[in-house]
Amino acid sequence: MTGAEMVVKTLEENGVTTVFGYPGAANCPIIDKFPGSSIKHILVRNEQGAAHMASGFARVTKKPGVCTATSGPGATNLITGIATAYMDSVPMIAITGQVKSSLLGRDAFQEVDITGATHPFTKHNYLVRDGLDLPRIINEAFYIASTGRPGPVLIDIPMDLLKTEYDYPEEEKKPISIRGYKPIGMGKAHEMQVKKVAEAIKLAKKPVILAGGGTVISDATKELRTFVKSTGIPVVSTMTGIGAIAKEHDSYFGMIGSHGIKIANMTLNHSDLLVILGSRLGDRSVANAAGLESRTKIIHIDIDPAEIGKNVIPDIPVVGDIKDVLKQLNKLLSDYKVPEEWTEYVNKIRSDWSITESSEDNGFVNPRYFIECLSKKAGSDAYVSTEVGQNQIWVSNHYNFAEPHHFITSAGFGTMGYGLPAAIGASVATKDTVIAVMGDGSFQMDLPELGTMCQWDIPVKMIILQNHRLGMVHEHQFLLYKANYQAVHLDGSPDFCKLAEAYGIPSMKIAENSEIEKGLDALFADDKSFMLVVEVDPYEPTGGSLNMHCLPKEGE
């Protein structure tokens, strides 16, 4: 069979049902072989969208998403999506076509060193030199992408190898073994280190658990919730840790960081022991790492040893799968209860600093109140993707995520143009409702993918929070640049309802809080795509820890 046929066959053997991509001369041999296979190829409108769709698909299925592009600009268009997946530990296989082997290094038409370009932000990548290696390489790629700390793997294949015929290497199935890549003991943590964690918790007067994205990725939700129910230890989360414990749980105090909520940050800052579960604790989560180290004992648990100590030096490091660590801790601390004084203290923080969002009409929709209403209407089964900016923060802090994996966002890389294609990929993977919450700026980075939705009849509930600004930058300019608002006004934007009509998608626009119920009823009236445009005050702040209620208008 040809190299292209081997690629398709091996993808099938790895359980792939969907590939998102865009054709070109260098990857056409692969796309030519999808008909007749069990794999559906979904044509996107831009290769970056293909990578984001593969990411959304992976987040729902918890298996590697697959995307493909041609050489040169097709491959480079994947780069942002690959880096996005890398930063949030999303398993992905990116397959790129390449110029003929004989032309490599000669600046041939549409040649680019994509393995070199993506080396810093792929978990691993391959430039295939021998077509007979294709089955082995693809199998290895799936293994690497989905074990240990997940991430993207790129496979670059010269087009002559895809067209050449080979005798398929029928070999006995063996466990994959890769020199230099040995996921630590299938994630089992060292028992003595876990015992040190248990002893530190017993000695602490004010312990706090920080649930990071690793808690969700390791499917440790059940173990975490059992641990919290048993011990009563307060929990805060990073953005990627949202959903590890239900927002309405008595022991959950919210998202930390510069765009988190005051209750969560105060709970963290008053702790004397912080148990970090699967988070690198980057600058968006903790701005003053040295200050945290000086006042709080730190336990850092992560399956990736490279993440431990990257930003905060721990007193007790634990390398291992969070699911396994929590299982051990549940046994070691079965009789432990958090000090009652600490529980009372953090509950007082919550009661003192809780804010009820206004539902009164004032000429605009209150975005935080809207997200709370959306959460109640959508229910716990819905998946929600966001773009990056104010829309992302409003969803993070005000949507009641009761389950893990249901919040799909670019947290680590902050990629605008991610939300809609990620929602499309998620919708392909599930029959449950998928909602894309977007700003009017970020939506215009990926709006051509409306064509993908329509062509393949993929239902996504779209919400555009329209403030006619690049809202987060607008707010940033107020805080740091004396309200010198430059290059943030979105004049010239289309009428989004007319745009939806052009694609045959029903829509509605609302501009008052009293219209929210009517808008949400229309959004969820059936199981098809719908666009709801929500007018938001251009001077509405993100809120959160900034604790502001309004921004000054130009000239004020």
PEGI-V263521 format. One record per residue. N is the residue number from 1. RES is the residue in three letters. NEAR is the number of other C-alpha atoms within 12 Angstrom. Layout:
[[N | RES | NEAR] [N | RES | NEAR]]
//
This chain:
[[1 | MET | 22] [2 | THR | 27] [3 | GLY | 37] [4 | ALA | 37] [5 | GLU | 33] [6 | MET | 36] [7 | VAL | 44] [8 | VAL | 40] [9 | LYS | 31] [10 | THR | 31] [11 | LEU | 38] [12 | GLU | 26] [13 | GLU | 20] [14 | ASN | 27] [15 | GLY | 21] [16 | VAL | 34] [17 | THR | 30] [18 | THR | 36] [19 | VAL | 44] [20 | PHE | 49] [21 | GLY | 44] [22 | TYR | 37] [23 | PRO | 32] [24 | GLY | 27] [25 | ALA | 29] [26 | ALA | 38] [27 | ASN | 41] [28 | CYS | 31] [29 | PRO | 33] [30 | ILE | 43] [31 | ILE | 36] [32 | ASP | 25] [33 | LYS | 27] [34 | PHE | 29] [35 | PRO | 15] [36 | GLY | 14] [37 | SER | 25] [38 | SER | 20] [39 | ILE | 27] [40 | LYS | 25] [41 | HIS | 33] [42 | ILE | 40] [43 | LEU | 34] [44 | VAL | 38] [45 | ARG | 30] [46 | ASN | 38] [47 | GLU | 43] [48 | GLN | 44] [49 | GLY | 48] [50 | ALA | 51] [51 | ALA | 57] [52 | HIS | 57] [53 | MET | 57] [54 | ALA | 52] [55 | SER | 57] [56 | GLY | 52] [57 | PHE | 43] [58 | ALA | 46] [59 | ARG | 46] [60 | VAL | 40] [61 | THR | 30] [62 | LYS | 30] [63 | LYS | 34] [64 | PRO | 45] [65 | GLY | 50] [66 | VAL | 52] [67 | CYS | 55] [68 | THR | 54] [69 | ALA | 49] [70 | THR | 40] [71 | SER | 40] [72 | GLY | 31] [73 | PRO | 27] [74 | GLY | 38] [75 | ALA | 45] [76 | THR | 34] [77 | ASN | 32] [78 | LEU | 45] [79 | ILE | 40] [80 | THR | 33] [81 | GLY | 50] [82 | ILE | 52] [83 | ALA | 39] [84 | THR | 41] [85 | ALA | 50] [86 | TYR | 36] [87 | MET | 33] [88 | ASP | 42] [89 | SER | 48] [90 | VAL | 54] [91 | PRO | 47] [92 | MET | 53] [93 | ILE | 55] [94 | ALA | 57] [95 | ILE | 55] [96 | THR | 56] [97 | GLY | 50] [98 | GLN | 47] [99 | VAL | 37] [100 | LYS | 31] [101 | SER | 26] [102 | SER | 16] [103 | LEU | 17] [104 | LEU | 25] [105 | GLY | 16] [106 | ARG | 14] [107 | ASP | 16] [108 | ALA | 17] [109 | PHE | 18] [110 | GLN | 28] [111 | GLU | 32] [112 | VAL | 32] [113 | ASP | 32] [114 | ILE | 41] [115 | THR | 34] [116 | GLY | 20] [117 | ALA | 22] [118 | THR | 34] [119 | HIS | 22] [120 | PRO | 19] [121 | PHE | 29] [122 | THR | 39] [123 | LYS | 39] [124 | HIS | 36] [125 | ASN | 35] [126 | TYR | 35] [127 | LEU | 34] [128 | VAL | 33] [129 | ARG | 24] [130 | ASP | 23] [131 | GLY | 33] [132 | LEU | 28] [133 | ASP | 27] [134 | LEU | 37] [135 | PRO | 34] [136 | ARG | 34] [137 | ILE | 35] [138 | ILE | 42] [139 | ASN | 34] [140 | GLU | 32] [141 | ALA | 40] [142 | PHE | 39] [143 | TYR | 32] [144 | ILE | 37] [145 | ALA | 38] [146 | SER | 32] [147 | THR | 34] [148 | GLY | 33] [149 | ARG | 42] [150 | PRO | 39] [151 | GLY | 41] [152 | PRO | 50] [153 | VAL | 49] [154 | LEU | 52] [155 | ILE | 47] [156 | ASP | 49] [157 | ILE | 48] [158 | PRO | 42] [159 | MET | 36] [160 | ASP | 29] [161 | LEU | 35] [162 | LEU | 41] [163 | LYS | 28] [164 | THR | 23] [165 | GLU | 18] [166 | TYR | 21] [167 | ASP | 17] [168 | TYR | 22] [169 | PRO | 20] [170 | GLU | 16] [171 | GLU | 11] [172 | GLU | 8] [173 | LYS | 12] [174 | LYS | 11] [175 | PRO | 11] [176 | ILE | 20] [177 | SER | 17] [178 | ILE | 17] [179 | ARG | 9] [180 | GLY | 9] [181 | TYR | 20] [182 | LYS | 17] [183 | PRO | 27] [184 | ILE | 21] [185 | GLY | 16] [186 | MET | 21] [187 | GLY | 25] [188 | LYS | 26] [189 | ALA | 32] [190 | HIS | 25] [191 | GLU | 21] [192 | MET | 19] [193 | GLN | 24] [194 | VAL | 34] [195 | LYS | 25] [196 | LYS | 27] [197 | VAL | 39] [198 | ALA | 33] [199 | GLU | 20] [200 | ALA | 29] [201 | ILE | 34] [202 | LYS | 25] [203 | LEU | 18] [204 | ALA | 26] [205 | LYS | 25] [206 | LYS | 35] [207 | PRO | 42] [208 | VAL | 44] [209 | ILE | 49] [210 | LEU | 50] [211 | ALA | 51] [212 | GLY | 45] [213 | GLY | 46] [214 | GLY | 44] [215 | THR | 44] [216 | VAL | 43] [217 | ILE | 42] [218 | SER | 39] [219 | ASP | 28] [220 | ALA | 32] [221 | THR | 33] [222 | LYS | 25] [223 | GLU | 27] [224 | LEU | 43] [225 | ARG | 35] [226 | THR | 25] [227 | PHE | 34] [228 | VAL | 35] [229 | LYS | 25] [230 | SER | 23] [231 | THR | 31] [232 | GLY | 34] [233 | ILE | 45] [234 | PRO | 48] [235 | VAL | 49] [236 | VAL | 49] [237 | SER | 47] [238 | THR | 48] [239 | MET | 49] [240 | THR | 47] [241 | GLY | 50] [242 | ILE | 46] [243 | GLY | 46] [244 | ALA | 48] [245 | ILE | 45] [246 | ALA | 31] [247 | LYS | 31] [248 | GLU | 22] [249 | HIS | 23] [250 | ASP | 22] [251 | SER | 36] [252 | TYR | 42] [253 | PHE | 41] [254 | GLY | 48] [255 | MET | 47] [256 | ILE | 42] [257 | GLY | 35] [258 | SER | 25] [259 | HIS | 37] [260 | GLY | 37] [261 | ILE | 38] [262 | LYS | 32] [263 | ILE | 37] [264 | ALA | 41] [265 | ASN | 35] [266 | MET | 28] [267 | THR | 41] [268 | LEU | 44] [269 | ASN | 32] [270 | HIS | 25] [271 | SER | 34] [272 | ASP | 27] [273 | LEU | 40] [274 | LEU | 43] [275 | VAL | 46] [276 | ILE | 47] [277 | LEU | 48] [278 | GLY | 48] [279 | SER | 48] [280 | ARG | 39] [281 | LEU | 42] [282 | GLY | 28] [283 | ASP | 21] [284 | ARG | 26] [285 | SER | 36] [286 | VAL | 29] [287 | ALA | 20] [288 | ASN | 19] [289 | ALA | 25] [290 | ALA | 18] [291 | GLY | 18] [292 | LEU | 27] [293 | GLU | 26] [294 | SER | 18] [295 | ARG | 19] [296 | THR | 29] [297 | LYS | 35] [298 | ILE | 40] [299 | ILE | 39] [300 | HIS | 45] [301 | ILE | 47] [302 | ASP | 43] [303 | ILE | 40] [304 | ASP | 35] [305 | PRO | 24] [306 | ALA | 20] [307 | GLU | 29] [308 | ILE | 29] [309 | GLY | 29] [310 | LYS | 19] [311 | ASN | 25] [312 | VAL | 32] [313 | ILE | 26] [314 | PRO | 31] [315 | ASP | 26] [316 | ILE | 30] [317 | PRO | 36] [318 | VAL | 40] [319 | VAL | 38] [320 | GLY | 38] [321 | ASP | 38] [322 | ILE | 45] [323 | LYS | 35] [324 | ASP | 33] [325 | VAL | 42] [326 | LEU | 43] [327 | LYS | 27] [328 | GLN | 29] [329 | LEU | 35] [330 | ASN | 29] [331 | LYS | 21] [332 | LEU | 25] [333 | LEU | 30] [334 | SER | 21] [335 | ASP | 16] [336 | TYR | 25] [337 | LYS | 26] [338 | VAL | 32] [339 | PRO | 22] [340 | GLU | 18] [341 | GLU | 16] [342 | TRP | 26] [343 | THR | 28] [344 | GLU | 20] [345 | TYR | 22] [346 | VAL | 39] [347 | ASN | 26] [348 | LYS | 17] [349 | ILE | 25] [350 | ARG | 25] [351 | SER | 15] [352 | ASP | 14] [353 | TRP | 21] [354 | SER | 21] [355 | ILE | 21] [356 | THR | 14] [357 | GLU | 20] [358 | SER | 20] [359 | SER | 23] [360 | GLU | 18] [361 | ASP | 18] [362 | ASN | 16] [363 | GLY | 18] [364 | PHE | 31] [365 | VAL | 36] [366 | ASN | 42] [367 | PRO | 46] [368 | ARG | 39] [369 | TYR | 31] [370 | PHE | 43] [371 | ILE | 40] [372 | GLU | 30] [373 | CYS | 30] [374 | LEU | 38] [375 | SER | 31] [376 | LYS | 21] [377 | LYS | 26] [378 | ALA | 30] [379 | GLY | 23] [380 | SER | 26] [381 | ASP | 25] [382 | ALA | 36] [383 | TYR | 46] [384 | VAL | 51] [385 | SER | 50] [386 | THR | 48] [387 | GLU | 47] [388 | VAL | 40] [389 | GLY | 40] [390 | GLN | 45] [391 | ASN | 46] [392 | GLN | 42] [393 | ILE | 46] [394 | TRP | 40] [395 | VAL | 47] [396 | SER | 46] [397 | ASN | 42] [398 | HIS | 36] [399 | TYR | 42] [400 | ASN | 37] [401 | PHE | 40] [402 | ALA | 29] [403 | GLU | 32] [404 | PRO | 39] [405 | HIS | 40] [406 | HIS | 47] [407 | PHE | 45] [408 | ILE | 53] [409 | THR | 51] [410 | SER | 42] [411 | ALA | 40] [412 | GLY | 30] [413 | PHE | 26] [414 | GLY | 30] [415 | THR | 34] [416 | MET | 40] [417 | GLY | 41] [418 | TYR | 49] [419 | GLY | 55] [420 | LEU | 57] [421 | PRO | 58] [422 | ALA | 53] [423 | ALA | 54] [424 | ILE | 55] [425 | GLY | 51] [426 | ALA | 47] [427 | SER | 41] [428 | VAL | 37] [429 | ALA | 32] [430 | THR | 25] [431 | LYS | 20] [432 | ASP | 25] [433 | THR | 36] [434 | VAL | 45] [435 | ILE | 51] [436 | ALA | 50] [437 | VAL | 51] [438 | MET | 48] [439 | GLY | 47] [440 | ASP | 46] [441 | GLY | 38] [442 | SER | 39] [443 | PHE | 39] [444 | GLN | 30] [445 | MET | 26] [446 | ASP | 36] [447 | LEU | 37] [448 | PRO | 25] [449 | GLU | 39] [450 | LEU | 39] [451 | GLY | 28] [452 | THR | 34] [453 | MET | 38] [454 | CYS | 28] [455 | GLN | 19] [456 | TRP | 22] [457 | ASP | 21] [458 | ILE | 35] [459 | PRO | 38] [460 | VAL | 45] [461 | LYS | 47] [462 | MET | 50] [463 | ILE | 49] [464 | ILE | 45] [465 | LEU | 46] [466 | GLN | 41] [467 | ASN | 37] [468 | HIS | 33] [469 | ARG | 34] [470 | LEU | 37] [471 | GLY | 39] [472 | MET | 37] [473 | VAL | 27] [474 | HIS | 35] [475 | GLU | 35] [476 | HIS | 24] [477 | GLN | 25] [478 | PHE | 27] [479 | LEU | 20] [480 | LEU | 12] [481 | TYR | 13] [482 | LYS | 18] [483 | ALA | 21] [484 | ASN | 20] [485 | TYR | 28] [486 | GLN | 19] [487 | ALA | 15] [488 | VAL | 24] [489 | HIS | 21] [490 | LEU | 23] [491 | ASP | 14] [492 | GLY | 12] [493 | SER | 22] [494 | PRO | 19] [495 | ASP | 22] [496 | PHE | 35] [497 | CYS | 26] [498 | LYS | 19] [499 | LEU | 23] [500 | ALA | 30] [501 | GLU | 19] [502 | ALA | 17] [503 | TYR | 24] [504 | GLY | 20] [505 | ILE | 29] [506 | PRO | 30] [507 | SER | 33] [508 | MET | 32] [509 | LYS | 33] [510 | ILE | 33] [511 | ALA | 30] [512 | GLU | 27] [513 | ASN | 32] [514 | SER | 22] [515 | GLU | 28] [516 | ILE | 35] [517 | GLU | 27] [518 | LYS | 23] [519 | GLY | 33] [520 | LEU | 35] [521 | ASP | 21] [522 | ALA | 27] [523 | LEU | 36] [524 | PHE | 31] [525 | ALA | 20] [526 | ASP | 15] [527 | ASP | 20] [528 | LYS | 27] [529 | SER | 36] [530 | PHE | 40] [531 | MET | 42] [532 | LEU | 42] [533 | VAL | 43] [534 | VAL | 44] [535 | GLU | 34] [536 | VAL | 36] [537 | ASP | 30] [538 | PRO | 36] [539 | TYR | 35] [540 | GLU | 34] [541 | PRO | 38] [542 | THR | 39] [543 | GLY | 32] [544 | GLY | 31] [545 | SER | 27] [546 | LEU | 21] [547 | ASN | 20] [548 | MET | 20] [549 | HIS | 20] [550 | CYS | 18] [551 | LEU | 28] [552 | PRO | 22] [553 | LYS | 19] [554 | GLU | 17] [555 | GLY | 10] [556 | GLU | 11]]
//
